[in-house]
Amino acid sequence: MRFQLALALGLLAATATAQDHRPHARRTFTTDTLMVHDPVMAEEGGVYHLFSTGNGLQHATSADRRTWTVHEEPVLGNIPAWTHDSVPGFRHHVWAPDVIRYRDRWWLAYSCSTFGKRTSAIGLASAESLAVGTEWRDEGPLVCSREERDNWNAIDPNFVIDEQGQPWLTFGSFWGGIQLVRLDSTMHVAAGERPRTIARRKTTGRANPIEAPFIFRRDGWYYLFVSWDYCCRGMESTYCVAVGRSRSVAGPYLDRDGRDMLQGGGTLVIEGDKKEFEAAGHSAAYRFGDEDLFICHGYSIPMEGASILVQRRIEWTPDGWPKLLKVER
């Protein structure tokens, strides 16, 4: 544990330096305690690629999801100029990516924002491969939000392909809740489409603490995972993950008790256990081989609130709800 802690703290120091608006001030190294925020994962050619929040987006690779190599080179070496024009104050620190394979190409969505602001943008890039050093082609903005115009925030994107092969984007935010919009074959918002709300918290005040959606398709169901409450506060974080499901990608998403997530419903999936993690959230779910995998970041108690990768195997209950089990090592 002491060795793992030293490695994790080394990554924390590297990340803190990188946030000094020097996107290349990182180094390549290997660790089995991976410090990440907002992780997503994909597999290509027997290599697992993990992308997460950071200057130009952080990239780590692994052959076994146990030992990870964190790469110095950011995913987006050149941040598109349009992002700075669209989001005042945004520079290099890119949030909450998602990545998917569609029509023989990889598509990467990423969040351009500043903390606590609703003027944000979700950018799109594409590439033929996930290999380290790949040049991602700028595909422009996917969705933009404005303080004075929108009651939702264009952050935390997630792609989902429905049973008919139609791509969709879900995203969003504390303000107007979780949004969903249909995409076209170029992975841009389809003509005439506007985002619709599919989940929110039922609150009495202005706060609507729900974000980071991820839709996982299994056995004719669409499972909507969302994060409740507050991230990014170290040991003061209160993040947790809830889920609902629907026979249609557009909803309605109901929890295990039949409550609509649009009316504040949701079945708890993971929260801080007050032993290993103070809080856990911003999740994703995948089918790798014959295993369903859930990942998120957790605020580690032994590491005084540092945000590290959490991996859990999904076991499905007889009535089709996810139960998380520790991954065997």
Buried (B, 14 or more C-beta within 10 A) or exposed (E): EEEBBEBBBBBBEBBEEBBEEEBEBBEEBEBBBBBBBBBBBBBEEEBBBBBBBBBBBBBBBBEEBEEBBBBBBBBBEEBBEBBBEBBEEBBBBBBBBBBBBBEEEBBBBBBBBBEEBBBBBBBBBBBEEBEBEBEBEBBEBBBBBEEEEBEBBBBBBBBBBBEEEBBBBBBBBBBBBBBBBBBEEEBBBBEEBEBEBBBBBEEEEEEBBBBBBBBBBBEEBBBBBBBBBBBBEBBEBBBBBBBBBBEEBEBBBBBBEEBBBBEBBBBEBBBBEEEBBBBBBBBBBBEEEEEBBBBBBBBBBBBEBBBBBBBBBBEEEEEEBBEBEEBEE
